[in-house]
């Protein structure tokens, strides 16, 4: 992260997010912290990053997310030249999905 942005208030925010233990806790915290449009915008950007990493084209992403191609382009720049925030999250989500799939398969066979 840009060193100029780092401060005590952002540290508190990020430490708070890291302390959340479940999806329900995330919903509750972010519902209090953000407006519904802010949450929707963040979720659309993350979804756009996921689709970009899956080699979807801008028009398809715009259709699926409602984002402008300018915003999609910004997300793409972050994926390619940013601080690897999207890449880190997408890689972890992929591992989680694979682990869940393997557990589901094992439970079905067991």
C-alpha positions in Angstrom: 0.0 0.0 0.0 1.0 3.5 -0.6 2.9 4.6 2.5 1.3 8.0 2.3 -2.1 6.4 2.9 -1.1 4.4 6.0 -2.3 5.7 9.3 -3.8 4.7 12.6 -7.4 4.9 11.3 -6.7 2.6 8.3 -4.8 0.2 10.6 -7.9 0.0 12.9 -10.2 -0.7 9.9 -8.0 -3.5 8.5 -7.4 -5.0 12.0 -11.2 -5.0 12.4 -11.7 -6.8 9.1 -9.1 -9.4 10.0 -10.8 -10.1 13.3 -14.1 -11.2 11.6 -14.6 -14.9 11.9 -17.6 -15.7 9.6 -19.6 -14.5 6.7 -22.4 -13.5 9.1 -20.0 -11.3 11.0 -18.8 -9.7 7.7 -22.4 -9.0 6.7 -23.1 -7.4 10.1 -19.9 -5.3 10.2 -20.0 -4.1 6.6 -23.8 -3.4 6.8 -22.9 -1.0 9.7 -19.8 0.4 8.0 -20.9 0.9 4.4 -24.0 1.9 2.4 -25.7 -0.7 0.3 -24.4 1.0 -2.9 -20.8 1.0 -1.6 -21.0 -2.7 -0.8 -22.5 -3.5 -4.2 -19.8 -1.4 -6.0 -17.0 -3.2 -4.1 -18.5 -6.6 -4.8 -18.9 -5.8 -8.5 -15.3 -4.8 -8.8 -14.1 -8.0 -7.1 -16.4 -10.0 -9.4 -14.9 -8.1 -12.4 -11.4 -9.0 -11.2 -12.5 -12.7 -11.0 -14.0 -12.6 -14.5 -10.9 -10.8 -15.9 -8.7 -13.5 -14.4 -10.8 -16.0 -16.2 -10.1 -14.2 -19.5 -13.7 -12.8 -20.0 -14.0 -9.9 -22.3 -14.9 -6.4 -21.2 -18.4 -6.3 -22.8 -19.3 -9.6 -21.1 -18.0 -8.3 -17.7 -19.9 -5.0 -18.2 -23.1 -7.0 -18.9 -22.7 -9.3 -15.9 -21.6 -6.6 -13.4 -23.2 -3.3 -14.6 -19.8 -1.7 -14.4 -18.5 0.7 -17.0 -15.7 -0.4 -19.2 -13.6 2.4 -17.7 -14.0 0.8 -14.2 -13.3 -2.6 -15.6 -10.2 -1.2 -17.2 -9.1 0.2 -13.9 -9.7 -3.2 -12.2 -7.6 -4.8 -15.0 -4.8 -2.3 -14.4 -4.8 -3.2 -10.8 -4.6 -6.9 -11.6 -1.7 -6.3 -14.0 0.3 -3.5 -12.3 -1.2 -3.0 -8.8 -0.3 -4.2 -5.4 -1.5 -7.7 -6.0 -4.5 -7.3 -3.7 -6.9 -8.8 -6.2 -4.5 -11.6 -7.2 -4.0 -12.6 -3.5 -7.7 -12.8 -2.8 -8.5 -14.6 -6.0 -5.8 -17.2 -5.5 -7.0 -17.8 -1.9 -10.7 -18.1 -3.0 -9.6 -20.6 -5.7 -7.8 -22.7 -3.1 -10.9 -22.5 -0.8 -13.2 -23.6 -3.6 -10.9 -26.5 -4.5 -10.7 -27.6 -0.8 -14.5 -27.3 -0.5 -15.0 -29.3 -3.7 -12.6 -32.0 -2.4 -14.4 -32.2 0.9 -17.8 -32.4 -0.7 -16.5 -35.2 -3.0 -15.0 -37.0 0.0 -18.2 -36.7 2.0 -20.3 -38.0 -1.0 -18.0 -41.0 -1.3 -17.8 -41.7 2.4 
